[in-house]
Amino acid sequence: MDSHRLRGQNFLIVTVLNWLITIVEIIGGLVSGSLALLSDAFHNLGDSFSIVLGYVAQLISHRPESKERTYGYRRAEILSALLNALFLIVISVFLIVEAAKRFAHPHPVNGEIMLIVAIIGLLANFASAFLLHRGSKESLNVKATYLHVLSDALSSLAVIVGGFILIFVDLPWLDPVLTIAVSLYVASEAWPIVKQTVSILMQSSPDLDFTSIDHDLMQIKGVNDVHHVHAWQIDEHRIIFSAHISCDNLQLCQLGKIYDQINDVLQKKYGIAHVTIQAECDRGDDKEMFNTKEDQQNICN
């Protein structure tokens, strides 16, 4: 049985678990009057949609390249990760607002029901997190889904603590405090995913040492200058690199050897997946490594 099918089975199991948890916690939250338990239920509801979206995006990302999508469909997972992270932040803000209202109008909470339902949710969330843990290290998309589940485990843990306390002490403010604390944590964990996915979609430069790259390429015999460099990411693993190089007036077979050396350096040392090099002779020697504002104006004119 291949790893792709195993991932599909894991997604299915986690989805079923989250729907069951959501139903149980919504009923438990309404019966006990606990906003923290209802917030956990909403997080789990978000997880269910997140897991389905993540799995569909994973399937789409494996589609081959085509003339319409020459880089393939790998960014489907990046879009899924962005949507999932944004959804987490929106839900967190909504729950913080609702918790703030509870301070003005406190509601009695049944600690025993709150505790029992939260324990069930915690066990199910830990099982889901275990199934997604391995994939979270390989994909931002799976990581966003894994974060959904892990945040719910934390939320359930906080609700358990709150439910246990409320069994013995009447603290009307404890339930909304727990809701706010968990929501802030979830939003803080989701925000870096938003930043990273937006950076990829905006084709921002990946974390490369361009000074070192320039130095290494200039050490290759036949390379006189490196300019008009561009680097971006298709997803969190695949870096694309293009550059112009100035060379002496060489034959194509000689240029081919230089290209091979450049590819070897960039792929092995810097982990760049795809390299495009344009060789030039008697032009570009006065250019910078990156296009300057003057270069852009000349292009426009």
Secondary structure, DSSP 4 states (H G I P E B T S, - for coil): --HHHHHHHHHHHHHHHHHHHHHHHHHHHHHHT-HHHHHHHHHHHHHHHHHHHHHHHHHHHTSPP-SS-TTTTTHHHHHHHHHHHHHHHHHHHHHHHHHHHHHHS-----HHHHHHHHHHHHHHHHHHHHHHHHHHTT-HHHHHHHHHHHHHHHHHHHHHHHHHHHHHS--TTHHHHHHHHHHHHHHHHHHHHHHHHHHHHTTPPPS--HHHHHHHHHTSTTEEEEEEEEEEESSSS-EEEEEEEEE-S--HHHHHHHHHHHHHHHHHHH--SEEEEEEESSSSTT--SS--HHHHHHHH-
